[in-house]
Amino acid sequence: MDFSNRHSLNQCCTVMWAFRKACLALALEAERSPNKIRVYPWLCNFGLGEGDLRYTNNLKESHASHYHTIFEAIPQKRKSSAQEESEAQAAVDSSSAATSHRKYVVKFARRYGIEEHKHLAAQGMAPKIFFFSLDIIRGWAVIVMEHIDGQTLDKWVGNPEMQQQLGANLSAIIAEMHGRGFVFGDLREPNILINGRNRVFLIDFDWAGEEGKAR
């Protein structure tokens, strides 16, 4: 662009003014309704045979970066625009619309103990893994796993008499890991999931690894 040309300079200033105005409007909207803002990753096809995934919810926030890194998603078949509009309206009219789909959890992590997650998943002690890659996004691992309906231990409200059984189940999972020479590395209530049948699962294997090596 020739900035010595007055017309070109006016055009540039107009574009920059419009851009600044748009940014201010977005910032104001985010400040007014922060709980309604939903920012989802661009990556949505993981070769699962069900087309692209559609993100439906943020499940957890990274406390260090304040970025959402774990998402709930459902398959999204490719349809005509008319079908998409009709189904979008149906989803608004029915809060249970998403429950008719298989649900996935898509997680992005800087590091991940995939080997131990796969082993425990095969034992029914962790969510099943459907996709894992270290190559799609530089510096980030991408994991697609099954969505298990339940509550993490910090939010679990159940029969107090079940606590002993839950403790025994959790001890069995930890013993399974230690018997292979692995550690979980981040055993906290938010990383322990309990489903409707009071089965215990470990989730978030970011710090899992071989004993003496994992940090």
N, C-alpha and C positions, 0 to 999 in steps of 0.2 A: 504494500500500500504506500502510495506517495503522500507523505504527511505534509509536503510543501503545497499540496493541492487543497484548497479550502473545502471543496466539496467532499473529498475523501476524508478529511479530518472531521467534518461534521458527521459523516456516516459512522465513523469509528466511535465518536463520543455518544451518538445515539444508541449504538449497540451496547456500549459499556454501561450507559445509564439504565437501559432496560434490564441488563443482566444484574446490576446492583439492586434494582427495585424487586426483581424476582427473588433474589437471595434473601432480602429483608422480609419479604412476604412469607417465604418458607420458614424462616427462623421464628417469625411471629406465630405462625400456625403451630409449629412444634412446641413453642412455649405455652400456648393456650391449651393444647390437648396432648401432652406427652404420652399418656397411656394408650392413646389410639394410634400412635405412629407404629407402622409395621414395615421394617426394612428386611428384605429377604435376599439371599444370595442369587447370583445370576445362574449358577450351576444347578441344573435340574434334571439332567438325563444321565443315568448311571447304568444303562444297559440292562435293566431289570426285566425287559420284555413287556412292560406296561406303559410305554411311552414316557413322556416327561412327568416329573413329580410336581405337584402344586403345594407350596408351603402354606400351612394353615395357622401356625402358631409358633411363637418363641417360647421355648421350654426353659431356658436357663441363660443367665447373663454372666459373662466373664467379669469378675470383680476387678481385675487388674486393668482391663481396657474399656469396660462398659460396653463392649460389643456383644451382641447375641451370637452365640456359637453353636447352639443346639436347637434344632427345629423339628416340629412335627410336620409330616407331609403325607399326601395321599396321591395315588395315580391320577393322571389327567390324560384321558384319551383325546386324541385329536378329533375335533368335531367342527361342524360348520359354525359360522358366527351366530346363526339363528338358534342353533342348539345350545351354544354357550350362553347366549343371553337368556334363554328359557331356563337353563339349569341354574344360572346365577340367581335369577329371581326366586326359583324354588328353594335355593339354599338360604336366601334371606327369610323366606316364609316359614322354613322349618329348621329349628336349631339342631335337629338330629340328623340333618342331611349327610354330614361327613361321616357318621358312624356306619354307613352302608359300605364304605370303602375300606380296603386294607390300609392300615396306617404304618408309616415308617418313621424312624427317627434318623435325622441327618445331622451328623456332628462334624465340626471342623476343629482340629486341635493342633497345637504346635508339636506335640509328641504323643505317642500312643502305644500302649502295650498290646498290640494286636495279637501276638502269639498266645498270650495267656487268656485274652478275651475269647478267642476262638476255642481254646481248650475247654474253658468253663461253659461256653455256650453248648458245646457238644455234650456236656454233662447235665444240661438243663439248669445251670447255675448263673447264667448271664444271657442277655438277649442274643438271638441269632444274628450273625453277620451276613449281609447280602452283597456288600461292596466295600472295598478298601483300596485306597490309592495314596501314594506319596508324590505322584508326578503331575497331577492335574493342576494344582495350585502350588507354586513354589513356596516352600516353607511351612506348608499346612498339610496335615493328614486329613483325608476325607473318609468318613465311615458312615455307611448306611446300614441300619440294624432294625430289627423288628420293634414295633411299639408294643409295650406290655402295659395293659391297663392296671393301674395300681397307684400306690402312694409311697413316697419315700419315707423313711423311718421318722424323720423329723416332723412329718405331717400325719403320720399314721394314727388313726383312732380305731382301736379294736378292743377285743376282749383281753383284759389284763392277764387272764389265765393262759393266753397264747404266748406271752412273752418268753416263757421258758422254752417252748417249742421253737420259736423264732430264733432265740439265742443258740439253741442246739444246731439249727439249720445253718446259721451264719458261721458257727464254729467249724462245721463240716466243710463249708466252702473254703475257709481260710486254711484248714488242714490240707485240703486238696492242693491248694497253691503251694504251701510250704513243703509238702511232700515232693513237689517237682523242683524245689529250689527257687521258687518265685515269691515275691511279695507284692501286695496290692499297692502300698505306698500312700494311700489317701483314704483310710478307712474312717469315714465320717457318716453321720446319719443321712445327709442328702445323697450319698452314693450307695445307699442300701434301699432297694425297692421291694415292696411287698404287694403281691397281686391279690385278687379277690379270694383266692383259695389259700391265702396265708403262706404262699411259697415265697422264699427269699431269693433275690437276685442281686448280684453286684453290677453296678453301672459305672461308667466313666473310668476307664483304665489308663488315664493320662500318665500316671506315675507308676504303673505296674511294670515289673521287670525282674531280671534275675537278682537274687539276693546278693548283696555286696556290690552290685553295679547300678541298680536303680537308685535315682536320687530325686 
